[in-house]
Every structure is written in C-alpha cells, then in structure tokens.
Amino acid sequence: MDHLYCLRCNRELEAGQKSVAVFLFAQTVGVKPRQKSPAQRICFCPQCSVSLAMGPAPEGALNLAAWQMIRDIVGADPALTEAAWESLHGIEETLLPATGTTGALPRPGLYFEF
C-alpha cells in the first residue's frame, strides 16, 4: 500500500485515518476511441480540509470545482471537523500548558500554519 500524504501540508496519512480524497482523471468525450488517463488520488488531512472549505474560493476553474466538492463534503458531516479539532487540541496541549500547571515551554521557532 502506498504512503499517502496531505497535498497541502505534506503530513503523512495512515491507513484508515480520517481525510478527504479527491480522485482526478481525464477522458475524451465524443472522440473514438475514447482515451482515459489513470486516476490520481489527492488527499487532504482533516485540518487542511476544514481550512480549505472555510477559506476563500481559489482562482481557476479546476481549483474552484475541487474546492466546491471539498466544501460539500466538510459541510455534510461534522466528523471531519471534529477530527480536525481533536488533532488541534492535542497540539495545543503539547505547546501551551494550562494556566497554573507546569509543563514544557513551547519550542522556539515552532508555529502552526494553515
């Protein structure tokens, strides 16, 4: 099985992990014989999926079509958004200890970018 990575942040996605996959292929229409390209699987982790869906529309017709599909999927079921929040909650706890507790200080230069 191939290792999958988020197209946007390059985070590795393990088998069975929540994510959004966009399958992309091309084929001719009205031309004989019909030609088809192999399908490509493009994956987005939960955090990037939610971030993309909530962000502004991208430029370009193909980008806009994929963005609309991602928005529809993210908006259809809260499971992906919940997975994104769970992941962010785990990161927050490792970086910022709760007030009044002892914990490791954030490492310099470490930041979170979407």
NORJOGI-V377208 format. One record per residue. RES is the residue in three letters. PSI is psi as a letter, one per 40 degrees, with the letter a starting at -180 (NA if undefined). Layout:
RES;PSI, RES;PSI
//
This chain:
MET;h, ASP;i, HIS;h, LEU;i, TYR;i, CYS;h, LEU;d, ARG;d, CYS;e, ASN;e, ARG;h, GLU;h, LEU;h, GLU;i, ALA;h, GLY;e, GLN;i, LYS;h, SER;i, VAL;h, ALA;h, VAL;h, PHE;h, LEU;h, PHE;i, ALA;i, GLN;i, THR;i, VAL;h, GLY;e, VAL;h, LYS;h, PRO;i, ARG;h, GLN;h, LYS;h, SER;i, PRO;i, ALA;i, GLN;h, ARG;h, ILE;h, CYS;i, PHE;h, CYS;i, PRO;d, GLN;d, CYS;d, SER;d, VAL;d, SER;d, LEU;d, ALA;d, MET;e, GLY;i, PRO;i, ALA;h, PRO;i, GLU;i, GLY;h, ALA;d, LEU;d, ASN;d, LEU;d, ALA;d, ALA;d, TRP;d, GLN;d, MET;d, ILE;d, ARG;d, ASP;d, ILE;d, VAL;d, GLY;e, ALA;d, ASP;h, PRO;e, ALA;d, LEU;d, THR;d, GLU;d, ALA;d, ALA;d, TRP;d, GLU;d, SER;d, LEU;d, HIS;d, GLY;d, ILE;d, GLU;d, GLU;d, THR;d, LEU;d, LEU;h, PRO;i, ALA;i, THR;h, GLY;e, THR;i, THR;i, GLY;i, ALA;h, LEU;i, PRO;i, ARG;h, PRO;i, GLY;e, LEU;h, TYR;i, PHE;h, GLU;h, PHE;NA
//
